[in-house]
Amino acid sequence: MHPTAIRDAANLLWRTRLQHKRIDALPAEMRPATLAEGYAIQDAMVACAAQPVLGWKIAATSKAGQAHIGVTEPLSGRLFADFVLKSGAELPAGPLHMKVMEAEFAFRMGSDLPPRADDYDQTQVCAAVEAMHLAIEVPDARYEVFDTIGAPHITADDAFAAWFLLGPRISHWTDLDLPRQPVRVLRNGSLAAEGSGANALGDPRLALTWLANHLSRRGIGLKAGEIVTTGTCITPAAIGPGDSLVAEFPGLGRVEAAFS
C-alpha cells in the first residue's frame, strides 16, 4: 500500500471511532489485502490518535472469540489512553455496535522485552511482568458487518479495540493455575457467561508470550509499564442500556462496569 493510503485509512478509522459511526468497509484505494497492510494502518493510527498508547490487547485468543469475528488466529491491537478506565466505570451502551463485554486477565510489564532475533520463552516473558490484573474489555467495530470483514480489516481497525477497564492487582499470580481459574459474568445479578483462563490461548501467560514474540518480530517489542490484556475467558456476554455487569474471578476478585 502507498503510505498516503495507509495514513488516510488510519485517519478514517480513527475519525469513525471518535464519532461513533460505522462504515461498510475501507474504500478500495485504502483497503488492506494482507495482515501486514492491516497492521501498517493500525501503526499509522498512533499519529492521528495523538494520545498515549498504554498497552496492547489480544483479540481472538479463544475459539468463541475467533468465531465471533470470523478469524482463525490471534490479532493484536493497541490500548489508547482515553479508552482505559477503572473498574466501576459507566459507559454509554447506545453507540456500541458489537454490544458485548469480555472478562480477561491483564499483565503490567515491569521491564522491556525489546525486538530480537530469537523468540522469548514463557519464563522470560513472565519474569518481565510486574503484576497481573483482573480486567474487562468492551470491544467494538467500526464496520457495519464486522463478523465477515476479514482479518486485514479487523487489524486495521485496532483489532476491534474500544474500552478497557482495569481491575484489581493480583500479587500472587505466579502461584495460580490460570488455565483452571474459573471466570463468570453476572448481568444484573444473573449468570450471563462463564469460562476459565484456558480460553485465552490455553493459558493467559501463553497469550502474553505470543504477543511478546509477535511484537518482537514486528520490530516493536513490549515496554515497561505497558498493560497487556490477554483475551476473553468467556463467550462474550451481551450488554445493553441499563445493564450492570460484574466479571467475577472466584478467589481473586471482581471487575464491574455499568452501561447507560
C-alpha angles and dihedrals in degrees: 000000000000113000090239092055090049092051093045092050091051092049092048094050094045093048090048089052095051093046094049090236133134137220131202092233139317112291114268094255090054099039117124114226097188139034089251090058090046091053091047089058091047090050090052089053090072091071096047093044090059093197134100122278106228097187147300143294128209115215127198099022092140131057089240091050092049092049091048093061100025102247135124103210139042119274129199130224138173129256108223118208098240090056098051114095140167128258111281096037120146118227131189108250096192098076093046116106103187092040097199137115131207133208112223148168115240131193129208112212118232097188138019125272100197126193114280140161097253125061120252116241123224094258092055092047095048091048088060093055119104098189146342122234136191112239150176123218122198104194124193140183131224092207125089092225105031104165096068101031093101138236098283091055092044092051091049088053090061091266087291093298117168124137127011125188117199115212135188124326116246110211100187098049095127089068095052128102092226097180089059096041107119118229128188138174126216120202112199089339097310127104109263103167142350138190141128144255090269089075089071097080091304093301130018088233090058089051090051090050090050090054094047091055094040091055092042091056089048091054094245109096130184122286133210111267095027119128121223120195109200107208139277122312091196140045101274108272120228118243135191142170112304095019123136114203128194123188107205124198101186112231092010110059144261143268123213135204134175127203122209 
